Amino acid sequence: MTNHTVTSLKSKLDEKKANFEKNADETKKRIYNEGFEDVKNSDILSQAKQVGDKAPNFVLKNAIGKTVALEAYLKEGPVVLTWYRGGWCPYCNLTLQQLQQELPNFKANNANLLALTPELPDQSISTTEKNDLEFEVLSDIGNKVAKDYGIVFTLTDAVASIYNKSFDMNSHNGDSSNALPLAATYIINEEGKIAYAFLDTDYRNRAEPSEITAFLKNNL
C-alpha cells in the first residue's frame, strides 16, 4: 500500500481531474474548458508578480480575527504565500491538506506558510479547522492583496452561474464580482523579494509541496 505522505499532490489532483472528466456531463465540461481558455488567453500571467519583484506587503485578518502582517513574518524567515479559491474547491482542499503535511519541512527550513482566500472569515473554515490548522488562513476580502500581486481574473458568466447555483460563491465571498485569484504560490525571501513563483491559469495545477521544500533548502 502506498504511504499517503509520499503520494505527490499532482497525482491526487490528476485523479480528481480524471474523475471529473469521467463523470461530468458534456455541457459542464465544455463550459469549464471555455473558462480555462478565457483565463489562458488573458494577459494575467504577464501582469502577475514574478521572481525578482518586490512582494507587496499586506495586513489581513486570520481565521480567528487576529491581524497578520507579511512584514512581521518576514522578520522570522522566508514566507510561502499561497492562494486558494475557497473551501468549496476540492482541488484547493487537497492542496491545503498536502501543505499541512509538508509544513514541518517548511519549518525545518525556517519558513512560514500563509494561505490567502477571497472567502469571508466565517465561510473560509470551520471552528474545528481553525483550531487544528498550523498555518495562517487569511481572508483577502475583495481580492485586494491578490490584485496587488496581479493574479485576479473574472470568471466567464457561464462558469460563475454554475458556481453560484452549486454553492453560492457570491455569499462565500461577500460580493458579486465573480472574481477569483489564480491558485498561485510564491516564496518570499527575508528581503521581501519574490524568490519562487508558481503561476498557472488552470487551478487544477498546483505547486508541489515537496518542490517548495527543496527550493527553500537549496536556494535560500
N, C-alpha and C positions, 0 to 999 in steps of 0.2 A: 504494500500500500504506500502511496506517495505521501510523504510528510508534508502537511499543508504549509509549513513555514518555508519550504523550498520551491513551492509552485510559484511560477512567475505571475505577476499581475497581468501581463499581456495574455497569458494562456487563459486566465479566468475571464478577462474581457472578451477574448475571441470566442470563448464558449457561449457567453451571454449573447454576443452578436449572432452566432450561428443559430441559437435557439430562436431569436427574433426572426431571422431570415426564413426559418422552417415553419414558424407558427403564425406570423403576422399575415394579414390579408394584403392583397396586391396594392390596393389603394393607399393603405397606410405606408407601405414600403416605398411607393412612388413619391408620396408627399415628403417623407423623411429624406429620400435621396435628393429631391429637389431642394430641400432645406440645406443639405450638406453642400450642394453645388453653389447655392446662393452665397454661403459664407466663404466658400473656397474662391469664388470669383470676385469677392470684395477685396479691398486692399488692406484688410485688417492685419495680416502678418507683417506688412511693411510699416504699419503705424505702431505696432506693439513695441514696447521697450525691449532692447536687445542687450546681448552681452557687451559689457563696457559702459553701458549707460548708468547714470546715477539713478538709484532706486528712489522714487518719490516716498517721502515719509508719510505716515498716516497715524491717526489716533482713532481707534474704534472700540466699541463695547464688545466684551466677550459674552459667552453663553449665560453667565450669571450677572451680567450688567456691570462688570468691572472694566475700567478704561485701560486699554492696552496700546502702547506706542511702539512702532517699529524701532525707532532710535534707541529706546530703552533696551530692547532685546539685543540690538547690535553691539551694545556695550558688553554683553556677556559672551558674544561669539557670532558665528555666521547664522543666518536665518534661511530656512527652507520655507518659501512662501508659495502656497498652492491655492487654487480656486476650485470650488465645486459648485455645481449648478443648484443643488438643493437635495434635501433628504428624500425627495420623490424620484431621484435619478438613480437607478440601480447600478450604473457604471461608477457613479460617484461613491456610493456606499461601499462597493467592492474596493475602490481605491483608498478610501479612508481606513477601512479595516487593515489593508495591507500596509499603509503608512504607520498605523498604530503598532503593527508587528515589527516594523523596521525601526521604530523610534529609538530603542536602546542603542542601535548602531549610529543614529544621528547624534545622540547624546554623547556617545563614546568619542565622537569627533567634535565635541564642544558646540554642536549646532542645536538650535531650537526649531520647532515646526509650528507655523501659523497657517491656519486654513481659513479662507475667506469665502463667504456665500452672500448672495443678494437677499437671502431669506430673512424675514424678521426674526428676532431672537427667540420668540416663543414658538416659531414654526420650525426653526432650524434643527432642533434637537430636543429629545425628551429629558425630563428631570433626571432620570436614572443615568442616561448617557452623559449628561452634564457632569455628574459626579464621577463617572468612570473614565472620562477622557483624560489622557495625559498630555494633551497639547491643546492650544487655544483654538477655538472656533469663533470667528469674528463675523459679525453681521455688517456687511457693506451695503447699507440701505441705499437704494437708487444707483447702485454700482459706481459710487463716487470714486473709490480708490481704483476699481477696475478701469474706469475711464482715464484716470491719471496714468495708468500703465498701458493704455491703448488697446485693451482686449475686449471691448464691449461691442456686441452686434445685436441687431434686431431680428427676431425670428420672422420667417415668412408668415403671412396671415394663416395659411393652411396648417402649419405646424403649431402656431400659437393657439389656434382653435382646438386642436387635439389636446394639447397640454391643459388648456383651461377647462375643457369638458371632462378630461380624465381626472385631474387632481387640483383644479382651481389654482393654477400657478400665480395668478394675479393677487389672490388673497395671501398666498405664502410670501410674496414679495412686497405687498403693501402698495402696489401701483399697477397701472395698466399699460406700462411701456412695452411689454413683451420683449424686453431686452435681457440678455444673459451674457455672462463672461465666457470667454474661452476657458477650457479646463487647463489653464497654463500652470506651469511650475517654474519658479525662479530660485536660484541660490544667490543670496546677497552676502557679500563679504563684510568684514568688520569696518571697512572704509565706506560702506554704503553703496558700493558698486555691484552691478549685476555680473556675477561670475559664470552663471549657467542659466540657460533658458530653454524650456521645453514648450514649444508653441505648435499647435496643430488645430486645423479648422474642424476636425472630426472629434467630437467629445468622447468617442469610444476608444480613442488612443490616449494614453497617459504616460507620464514619466514613470519609468520603472524604479521603484523604491531602492532596490539593491544598487542600481546605477547611480542614484543620488548619493548613497553612502560611499561608493567607490570614488565619486568626484570629490566629496568632502575630504576623504582620506588622502587622495593623491594630488589634489590641485590647490588645496587651501592650507 
